[in-house]
Amino acid sequence: MNLSPARRPDVLAAGAAGVTVVMWASAFVSIRSAGAEYSPGALALGRLLVGAVVLGGICLVRREGVPARAAWPGIAISGLLWFGFYSVVLNWGEQQVDAGTAALVVNTGPILIALLGARLLGDPMPPRLLAGMAVSFAGAVTVGLSMSGEGGSSVLGVVLCLLAAIGYAGGAVAQKPALTHASALQVTTYGCLVGAVLCLPFAGRLVDDAAHASLSATLNLVYLGVFSLALAFTTWAYALARTTASRMGATTYAVPALVVLMSWLALGEVPGLLTLAGGVLCLAGVAVSRSRARSARVVASVPRPEQTRESA
């Protein structure tokens, strides 16, 4: 399949976004395992340290260097809000509420990204994007309602999940301007380092948890750092540099649908019809939000000889 030079960046960005969505979806399965033996702060710090080692090594091999000064405000904000704050608060919140409630609250994140992107970055809000987000959010609500009741809920848990959504949205929007001054790898690496520094107070708990955790839980922590952080956040930044924050946020609505599928395959958790319907809505909304209106093609009306003869 030969791609035109004009289409190639769009295809690569879509592929990178797809990798991000798959890796983030798989993270929920790994967090479910590792979170049973690692506390929220320890899990966040361990994941960030693993990611920082992997990303730092790649930066050294590629000789990326330190980002330009103009990129640091966005890197620092995304590192604090998304890599650090979001990781700890989400891990904590998911221990307080059932999976359905967490999914409902956290999935307000893409909507917040769209609102912040329009306000702060001037992102356009085309009708297809708004319609797709509405469909996907309806799907997320359906998935959440179908999963509710699997555990206890608390006001604290709901507040924590809402704070996680705000941290995710703020960090994602802050990354966009940073990517005009630094590469996707630089923005991800140094954002990860900022988040790791923020989580250093949990170092003692991480050492204690690691000493008592099973090999399976620790391997899941490593997986989270290598794939759902180092790989997925880099492909996210790559795609974000080539599209709007609003469109990238809408793409992540595919995550709930993939989580349902992966939980089915990996954990044997057979989803109900309502859950499957919600997953289909999530994917349909993403397809609508990423589609573009067909531009009218202006074709020069040069009559062919046979057309001339027929009209004569």
N, C-alpha and C positions, 0 to 999 in steps of 0.2 A: 504493500500500500504506500503510494507516493503522496506525500503531503506537500502542499504549496508552502512557500516560505511564510506567507501571511497566516496560514492556519497552524503551522507547527507550534508556535508559542502557546496557543490556546489548548492544543491537544496535550502538550507537556504539563501545562498548569492543571488541566483536568485530571491527568494521570497522577500528579503529585497530590492533589486533593483527595483522590480515591485512596491512595496509600494511607494518608492521614486518617481518613474515616475508618478504614479497616483496622488500623493499629489502635485507634482510640476505642473502638468497639471491643477489641480483644482485651483491652486493659481492664474492662469491667469484670471479665471472667477471672483474670489474674488477681485483681484487687480483692475479690471475694475470697480467694484462697489465702493470700498473704495477709490480708487484714484481720484474719482470725488469730494470728500470732504476733503481729506487729502493731503497735499503737499508731494512731493517726500521724503524729509528728515524726516518729521513727520511720514509718513507711515513706513519708514524704521526703525526709532527709536522705534515706538510703537510696531512693529512686533518683533523686537529684545528684547525689555523689556519683552514682554509676553513670548517669547521663553525662555529667561534666567530664569524667575521665574519658569516655568514648569520644565526645565532641572535641575535647581538648587535644586528644591524639590525632584526630582527623585534621584539625586546624594546623597542628605542627607539621604534619605530612604535606599539607597543601600550602603551607607558609602563608596563612591568611592574615596574620598580624592582628593588631588591635584596631577596633572600629574607629572611624573618624569621630571627632568630638561632637559633631552635630547629631550623630546617631545615639549618643548616650542617654539623653532624656527618655526617649522611647524604650530603649533597652532596660533602663533602670525601672521605669514604671511597669513594664510588662514582667520583668523579673520579680518585682515585689508583689504585684497583684495576682499574676497568673501562675508563674512557676512556684512561688512560695506560698502566699496567702491562700490561693485557691486550692492547692494540693492538701494543705493541712485542714482547712475548713470543710472541704468536701469529704475527706476521710472521716472526720469527726461527725459530720452531719449524717452520713450514711449509717453510723452506729446508733443514731437516735430515732430514725424514721424508717418506715418500710421502703422497699425498692420502688413501689409505685409513686409514693409521695415524693421521693427524691427525684425520680424521673420527671414528674410534673413541674417541680420548682426549678430544677437546674435547666430544663429546656426553655425557660424564659430567656436564657443567655443570648441565643441568636436574635431574638426580638430586640433586646437591649443593644446588641452590636449594631443592628440596623438603625436604631434611633440615634445612637451615639455617632455612628459613621455619617449619617445625614447631617447631624448638627455640627460636629467637629471637623469632619473631613470633606464635607460637601458631596458625599456619595449620592448618586442618583437613586431614586426609588421608583423604578418602572413598575407598571401594573402587574407584569408577570412575576416579578420578584415578590411583591406584596401578596399576590394570590397564592404563589407557591408556599410562602411562609405560613399563610393561613391554613392551607391544606396540611402541611407538615405538622404544625402545632396541634391541629385537630387530631392527627395521628398519634402524636406524643401524648396527648391527653387520654386518648383511647387506650394506648399501651399502659399508661400510668394507672388508670382506673381498673384495668383488668388485672394488674399486679398488686393493687392495694389490698391491705388486710393480711399480708404475709408477715407482718411484724408490728411492733408498737410504734406509735408516732408521738411526737412531743412538739410543743411550741418551739423549744430550743432547736430541735432538729430542723424544723421548717425554716427558722431564721438562719441557721447555719447554711442550709442549701441555697437560700436566697442570696446570702453574702457570697457564696461560691459563684453563683451565676453573675453577680455584679463584678466580682474579681476577674472572672473569665472574660466578660465583655470589655471591661476597662483595659485589661492587658492586651487583648486582641486588637483593639482600636489603636492603642499606643504603639503597637509594632509597626503599623502601616507607614508612618512618616520615617521611622528609623530605617526601613528597608530602602529608602531613597538614598541613604548615605552609607550603607553597609550591606554586605552579602547576607543571604538567608542563613548561611552557616555561622557567620559572626553574630548575628542578632540572636540566634538560638543558643549558641555556646555561652555568650556572656549573660544572656537572660537567665540561663540555667545556673550560672555561677552566682548571680545576684540572689536567686531563690535559695540556693544552698547556704549562702551566708546567713540569710534571714532565718533558716531552719537550724542553724548550728546549736541553739539552746537545747535541741532534742538529741544531741550527740550521745550523752550518757545513756538515755533510754534506748537509743539504737544499738549501742554496744551490748546492753543487757538483754534486749529482745533477740538480737542475733545469736547470743550465747545459748539461748533456750529454744530458738525456733527450729522447726524441722527443715530438712534439706529442701523439700518441696516448696515451703513458704519462702525460703531464701532465694531459690531459683526463680520463683515468680517475681520477687522484688527485682532481681537482676533483669528479668525480661522486661519489666516495666521501665527500667532505666534505659535499656538499650533500644528497644523497639518503640514502645508507646511514648517515649520522651525524645531520645536522641534522633531517631529516624522520623517519627511522626511530626514532631515540632519543626524539624528542618524542612520537610516536604510541605508543611502548612505555610511556613514563611516564604518558601519558593513560590507557591501558588498565590499567596496573598500579595506578593510583590507584583503580580501580573493580573490582578483583578481587584474588585472592591471588597472592603471588609464586610459589607452587607451580604454580598453574594457568597463569600466564603462561610460566613456564619450560617446562612441558610443551608449550605451543603452539609453541615454537621448534623442536620436533622435525619440523615441516613443512619446515624449511629444507633438510635434505639432499635431500628429494624434489624440491623446486623447483630446487635446484642441478643435479641430474641433468637435469631438463627444460630448463633454460636453457642448460646446456652443450651439450645436444643441438641446440637451435635456433640458438644464437649461434656456437658453436665447431665444430659438426659432429661432436661426439664422441658417436657412437651407443652408448647404454648396452646392456649385455648383459641377458639375462633375469633373472639374479640381482640385478643393480642395480635393475631395474624392480620386481622383487618386493619388495626392501627399501624402495624409495620408497613403494610402496603400503602396506606395513606402517607406515611413519612416519606417513602421512596418516590411516590407520585408527586408530592409537593416539591421535593428536591429537583426532580426532572423539570417541573414547570418553572421553578425559580431560576434554573440555570439555562433555560431555553431563551432564544432571542427571536424577536419578531422578524419574519422574513422581509428583507428589504426588497423594495420593488426594483426589478431589473429593467434597465432601459436598454432596449435592443434597437439598434439602428434599422430602420425600415427600408432596407435596400431590396427592391423587388427582384426576385429571381426570374430567369427567362420564362419558365413554365407558368409562374404566377402572372406574368405580363400577358402571356398568350391567353390564359383562362379569363382574364378580365377584359380582354379586347372584344 
